[in-house]
Amino acid sequence: MKSTKPLGLKGVAILFGLVLLIGFFGGLGSGFLADRPGSGAFWTTVAFTTVMMAAVLGVSFWWWSRLDEAAREAHKWAWYWGGSSGMLIGLVFMLVLTTRPADIALPASLGETPAELVGAGMVITLGFQLIGYGLAWAWWWVGRR
């Protein structure tokens, strides 16, 4: 792989700004499209969301190409161990919730419809993965200092 210039503070600010812009326009567009009825609006939402996710992936590729080897290894290690641990915690919750539903009262804020509950479960599991990722990433760097 060819060597590229590291990001530096200016590059990180640009990266952060790009992600904020994508998130702002993605949220604005999704909110606008959410109230539109019909299959045309559904497919427009799918296409719009796909374009927004492709933009985020493009920014991620740009960022990754500028990381040094140590930072890449830290992220790969954290992704595997932290993300896997977070996914495992989410799996434990899912198994307990599906095998003992009568013993657990879910907060109403998680949702009422199946789609809302699935979405809440996905967001909670993603939260566990992000926490695990952050802890594993810090563990990796502390172990090498």
C-alpha positions in Angstrom: 0.0 0.0 0.0 1.4 3.4 -0.8 2.3 5.8 1.9 0.1 8.8 2.5 0.4 11.9 4.7 -1.0 11.5 8.2 -4.2 13.5 9.0 -2.9 15.9 11.6 -5.2 18.3 13.5 -6.5 20.0 10.3 -7.3 16.6 8.7 -9.1 15.4 11.8 -11.2 18.6 11.8 -12.1 18.1 8.2 -13.0 14.5 8.8 -15.1 15.5 11.8 -16.8 18.2 9.7 -17.5 15.8 6.9 -19.1 13.2 9.2 -21.2 16.0 10.9 -22.4 17.2 7.5 -23.3 13.7 6.3 -25.1 13.1 9.6 -27.0 16.4 9.4 -28.1 15.9 5.8 -28.8 12.2 6.4 -31.0 13.0 9.4 -32.7 15.9 7.7 -33.5 13.8 4.6 -34.6 10.8 6.6 -36.9 12.9 8.7 -38.4 14.5 5.5 -38.8 11.1 3.8 -40.3 9.4 6.9 -43.6 11.1 6.5 -44.1 10.3 2.8 -46.5 7.5 2.0 -46.2 4.8 -0.7 -43.7 2.5 -2.2 -42.0 5.3 -4.2 -41.2 7.1 -0.9 -40.0 3.7 0.6 -37.6 3.1 -2.3 -36.5 6.8 -2.2 -35.7 6.3 1.5 -33.7 3.1 0.7 -31.7 4.9 -2.0 -31.1 8.0 0.1 -30.0 5.9 3.1 -27.7 3.8 0.9 -26.1 7.0 -0.5 -25.5 8.4 2.9 -23.9 5.2 4.2 -21.7 5.0 1.1 -20.6 8.6 1.9 -19.7 7.6 5.4 -17.8 4.5 4.1 -15.9 6.8 1.7 -14.9 9.1 4.6 -13.8 6.0 6.5 -11.6 4.7 3.7 -10.0 8.1 3.4 -9.3 8.2 7.2 -8.1 4.5 7.3 -5.6 5.2 4.4 -3.9 7.9 6.5 -3.5 5.8 9.7 -0.1 4.5 10.6 0.5 0.8 11.3 0.2 1.0 15.1 -3.1 2.8 14.9 -4.5 0.3 12.4 -3.5 -2.6 14.6 -5.1 -0.9 17.7 -8.4 -0.5 15.8 -8.3 -4.0 14.4 -7.7 -5.5 17.8 -10.4 -3.3 19.4 -12.9 -4.1 16.7 -12.4 -7.8 17.1 -12.2 -8.1 20.9 -14.2 -5.1 22.0 -16.9 -5.5 19.3 -17.2 -9.2 19.9 -17.5 -8.8 23.6 -20.2 -6.2 23.2 -22.0 -8.4 20.8 -21.8 -11.3 23.3 -23.3 -9.1 26.0 -26.2 -8.2 23.6 -26.6 -11.9 22.9 -26.9 -12.7 26.6 -29.6 -10.1 26.9 -31.4 -11.4 23.9 -31.3 -15.0 25.1 -32.6 -14.0 28.6 -35.4 -11.8 27.1 -36.5 -14.5 24.7 -36.4 -17.4 27.2 -37.8 -15.6 30.2 -40.2 -13.0 28.8 -42.7 -13.4 31.7 -40.1 -12.5 34.3 -38.9 -9.2 32.6 -40.8 -6.0 32.3 -39.4 -3.9 29.5 -39.5 -0.1 29.9 -42.1 1.5 27.6 -39.4 3.8 26.3 -38.0 0.9 24.3 -41.1 0.8 22.1 -44.3 -1.1 21.7 -44.3 -2.5 18.2 -42.1 -5.3 17.0 -40.2 -2.9 14.8 -39.5 -0.5 17.6 -38.3 -3.3 19.9 -36.0 -4.8 17.2 -34.6 -1.3 16.6 -34.1 -0.7 20.3 -32.3 -4.0 20.6 -30.1 -3.2 17.7 -29.2 0.2 19.1 -28.5 -1.3 22.6 -26.3 -4.0 21.1 -24.4 -1.4 19.1 -23.9 0.6 22.3 -22.4 -2.5 24.0 -20.1 -3.0 21.0 -19.0 0.7 21.0 -18.3 0.6 24.7 -16.4 -2.7 24.3 -14.5 -1.2 21.3 -13.5 1.9 23.3 -12.3 -0.2 26.3 -10.4 -2.6 24.1 -8.8 0.2 22.1 -7.6 1.9 25.4 -6.4 -1.4 26.7 -4.3 -2.0 23.6 -2.7 1.4 23.8 -2.1 1.2 27.6 -0.4 -2.2 27.1 2.0 -0.8 24.6 3.0 2.5 26.4 
